[in-house]
Amino acid sequence: MAQKHNTSPAAAWPLPAVVPLGALGPLGTPLSRGDGQSKMVCRLDRHEGWLLKLYRSPADAQDSARLDRLVSLPGAVPEADRTLLRTATSWPVARVTDQNATVGCVIPAAPPNFRVTLQASATSSLEKYLLVDWLAMPDATLVGRGVRVPSETERLKVCRDVVAVAACLERHQIVYSDWSYANTFWDPLAHVAFVIDIDGCGKGSMTNIFQPNWEDPLTARSAVADGCTDRFRVALLVARCLTGLREARDVLKATGPACERAGVAELAEVLLDMLLAADRRHRPTLDTLHSVMQGRPYFRLKVERVALPPLPTPAPAPATTGAATQPAGPASGAATVPAAPQPAAAGTGAGTPPPPAQAPGDPGGDPQTSEPLTSSGVTTLLVLLVLAVITVVAIANSR
């Protein structure tokens, strides 16, 4: 069962499900500007606990209808699912219009227990929402910013909350697509989670949102995202948060030991089936993942996996004669996971071949080999170094 959440101050949205911008009253100080698809997010001074999310540009008729379906969905699902969506997500409650154009939506504010004080320097600190991004960082990084390092069982509780929401979405054929570090808050004391940016979801399929290191290797970037895509990305998010690691090859190797330490050894089998299944349609469901995270047995069907990528072979010590010694193993960049031949399936596009084989979540590209370094090998190493620098910069900017 998902953890109990603190609810937003407002128990129910008091205005209609489609509301003119002018009817919302005065707007509070913006909480953010220009994040993702939003132009601004601000508090509603007359409606405590609710936020206005204004879009960069007005939504078209199709997106307006999609948003209306999302707004109405909690009223059509079982009570347990409705409670989960209302308390563990920023589920939209109203579509906002201006001169008949859809300009935004009303969403609940995340409860204050998801805000923490982070140590910015030896003499300064700042308060902000804590993203699950921090769970995929070294313990020393958390300690340095004043965040208590969670145990494996506490990590499991947070991840179980995330999966509870993901499984609920899947039960109602809602595709999220944008599962990544930036869209879930984490309470480091109660070990619960709060999923945001729900207003971008859709039924059946959605735009395949590209985030570096979150690509599904069996879904072409140009194809739509579907439930199989969500299964892969949720499994990758869970594995990264459980292990405290980011690089896909390291995560895959560390998933088994991390699950054992958390007391759910079978969880590793589910995660690896979701991440390494040769056929995307054979990935276990999110309900199955959530069930095993609760300690229930995994009744595994036959899932053909691609092989785990090998860890890099340490380079031998340089020869004392001064002659250069070449590495015996692959470069230290992302390892390539070979992919089995893939039949066309929902989300891949009819007749579309699968993308090049790659490690889950790692950038695509030509497979790395263990051949001696040639000029092309040197080029590959330089590309990997550039990608590593980009990743470090992106992490720094996210803080």
N, C-alpha and C positions, 0 to 999 in steps of 0.2 A: 504494500500500500504506500502511496506517495506520502511524503511528510506533510504535516499540517502547516499551513501558511498563514501569515498575518494578512488580513484583508485590507483593501484600501479604505480610507476613512468614509467614503461615500458608499452606502449599501446598495443603492440603485441609481441609475441615471434618470434624472427627473424630466428630461425633455424628450421629444420624439426621436425616432431612429433616423430621420432625415431632418436636419436643422439648418436654418440660414445662419451664416457667420454672424450677422448683426444681432441675432437672438442670444448669443452666448455671453453678452456683456463684456466688460473690460477685460483685456488680456494682461496677464502678469508678465514679469520679466522673463525673457526667453531663457530656457534651460540649455538649449543647443541651437546652433545654426549650421545649415548646410551639411548635415550628416546623412549619408546615403541618399534616398529619394526625397528626403524632407527638406524644405526651405527653412523651417523653424519649428521648434517644439516649445510650448509655453504653458504655464498654469492658467486655469480659468479662475479669476478672482471670485466670481459668484458661485462657483461649484467646487468646493474643497475636495481634493483627491482626484480631480480629473484634469487631463491635459488636452490641449489642442495641437494636433500635428498637421501642419500646413505643407502641402506638396510643392515641389519645385515648379510644376506646371499642372494645369487642370487635368483631371482624369477624363478619358474618353468614355463613351457609352458602355463599352464592354467592361472596362475596369470599374465603372460606377455600379454596374449590375453585380460584378464579382464582390465588391465591397458590401453591397446590400445583403448578399447571401451570407457573407461572414457575420455581419451584424445580427442576422436573424438565427444563425445556427444554434447558439446555446439554448434557445427556447424550444428546440426540436430534438434535443438529445437527452439521454437518461440523466437523472439528477446528479449522480456521482461525476459524470463527465462535465456537466454544466458547472458544478462547484469547482472542479479542477481548472476549467478554462477561465472562470471568473476570478480565481484567487492566485493562480500560478502563472498567468500570462497577461500581457497587455492587450487583451481581446477588445477590438473596437466595438463601441456601443452606439455610434451614430456617424452617419455620413454628413459632412459639412458642405453646404453649397453657398455660392455667391453669384447672384444673377443667373441662377439655374445651372451653373457649372460646378462640378465637384472639385473643391479646392483642398480638402483634407478630411480628417476624421477625429473623433473624440475617443481617447483611450484612458484607461486608469493609470494613475501614477504608481510606480513600483513602491511598495511599502518601505519605510525608512530603515528597516533592519538590514537592507541590502546596501546601505551607504556606510562607508568606513573612512577612518582618517588614515591616510597614507603618509609615511615619512618621505617628504620630497628631498630634504637635505638634512644636515646635522642641526640646522636651526629653524627649519620651516616644515610645514605639513599642509596637506590639502584634503578636503573631504570629497569623495566621489563614489559612484556606484562601483562595486567590485565585480569585475567580469570573470567568467570562468577561465579566461586567458591565464590568470594567475596560477591555476591548478596545473598548467602545462609548463611551468617554469621551475628552475632548480630551487631547492629549499632555501639556499642562501639568499636568493633574490627576494623571497617572501620575508625572510627575517630582516633583511636590509631595509624593507619598506614598512616594517612594523606589523606584518600580517602573520598570525600564528600559523605554523605549518600543520596541515591536517594529517591525521592518520589515514591508513588505507581504508579503514571502515568508514571514516568521515568522508573521504573522497567518494566512496561507493554511495553514500546517502545522497550526496549532491547529484551524482550521475543518475541515480535512480529517479530523482525528481525530474531531471531533464527528459529521461526516457519515458516517464509516465505521460508527460505532455506529448511527446512525439508519437507514442503509441495511440493516444487518444485522437490525434490528428489523423493517423493512418486508419483507424477504425471508421472514421467518417469521410474517408477518401480525400482528405485535405493534404495538399503538397506544400511543404514549407520552402524547400530548395536551398535556403541560405543558412544552413546549419554551419556555424563556425564559432570562433572564440568571442566574437563581438556582440552576439545577440542573446546572451544569457547572463543574468546577474547571479551572484552567489553570496549567501549569508555565511560567513566563516564561524559563527557561533551556533546557529541552529542547523547549519549544513543543509539548507534548502535552496532551491533555485527558482528563478523567475525569468520566463522567456518573453522577449520583446519582439517588435517588428512583425507582429502577427498580421497586420493589415495588408501585408504583401503576399499572403497565402492565396491559394486557389484550389478548386476542386479538380481532381483527376491528373492535371499536369500544369506546370508553370514554366516560366522562363528559367533556363538553366543558368543560375547566377554564378559567375566565375569569381572565385576567390583563390589566390595563389596557395598551393599546397592543400587544397580541398577538392581537387578534381576527381571525379569518379572515372577510373580508367576504362570502364566499360560503357560509358555514356559520352558520346561525342559532344564537344563543347557547343556545337551548333544545334544539337538536338534539345528537345524539351526535357525538363526534369520531371520525374514521376516518383511513385512510391519506392521503387528500387533504388533510385538516386538518394532519396532521404535515408534509406536503411544504411547505405554505405557511409554517408557523412555523419550520421548519428553514431554509428559504431566507431568511426575514426575519432570523433570528439570524445566519446567515453574512454577509448583506449588511451588517448593522450592525457586526459585528466586523471585517469587512474595511475598512470605510470609517471606523470610529471615530466614527460619527454615530448619533443615536438617532431623530430626527424622520423619519417615513416618507418624506415628500416629498424631503427632503435626501438620504436614503439612496438612493432610486431614481435621483436625478440623479447621484450620485457613484459608483454601482456600476461603471459602465463604466470610468472612469479608474482606479479602485482595482484592478480586475481586470487592466487593462493593465500597471499598475506591478508587479503580482505575477507577471507573465509568463504569464497565462492569460486572454487577451482573450475567448475564447469563453465563459468562465465567466459573463460578464455576460449573455449571451443566455439561458443556462439559468436563471439566477436571475430574470431579468425574465419569462421564460415562466412560472415557478412563482408569481411574485408578481402578475402582471397577466393571467393567462389568464382569458378571459371565461367559460370553462367549467371548473369545478374538476376535472373528470375528465380534462382535457387537460394538467394539470400534469405535467411530466417526473418520472420516478421518482427516488428518492433514490440508487439505484444509478447512474443516468445522471449525476446531479449529482456523485457521488463520482468517477466515471470521468473527467469533464471536469476536475475538480480535480487529477487526476493527470496532466493534460496530453494526454489522449486527445481525438480530434475529437468534436464534437457533431453527430450525425446528426439534424438537427432535423426533426420532423414539423410539419405546419401547425398552428400555435397562434394563435388569434385573441386579441389582447391588447386590453385597455382602454387608453385613452390615458394617457401619463404626465401627472401633474398639473403645471400650470404653476407656476413659481416666482413669488412675489409681486412685483408691480410696485412699484418704489420710489415713495413719495409725492413729488410735486413740492414744491419749496421754498415756504414760506408767502408769500403776496402781501405786498408792502411796505405796502399800504394798510391792512393789518390785517384784511382780509376772510379768513374761514376758507376753506381749500382742502381739499377732500375727497380721500382717496386714490383713485388711478385703478385699483388692483388689489384683489385679495381681502385679507382680514385676514391677519395673520401666523400664524394658527393652522394646523391641519392642513388641507391641500388635499384636496378631494374627488376621488376617482377614479371616473368614471362606469362603471357595470357594465352589461354587455350582458344581455339577457333570458336567464334561467338555467333550463334544464329541471330537473325534480325528479331528484335523484341521491342516492346513498347518503350519509347524513350530513346531508341537508337536511330530511328528513322528507317523507313523501308529501303532495303538495298544498301544501306550505309555501312561500310566496313567498320569494325571497332577501331578506336584510336590506338596509336602505338602503345605497346605494353610498357607499363611504368609502375613504380611503387605507389601504393595508395596514398593520395594526397600530395605527391611530389609533382613538380612541373614536368610536362611532357618533354620529349626530345629523343634523340637517337640513343639506343641502349648503350650503356657503358660496358666495356669488355675488360678482360685482364690481359690483353695483348700488350707487348712492350710499347712504351710511349713513342709515338710518331708525331709528326707535325699536327695531324688531326687530334691526337691524344692531348697534346699541349693546349690546343684550342679548346677542347672539351673541359680541361681543368680550369682554364681561364673563365669559361662561361659559368662553371660551378662556383668559382670564387665570387663572381659578380652576383650570382643568385643569392649566395650566402650573405653578402653585404646588404642586398636589398631586403632580405628577411630581417636582419638585425635592425635596419633603419625602420622598417615597418613596425617591429615590436616596440622600438623606442617611441615612435610616434603615437602608438596606441595607448601609451601611458600618459 
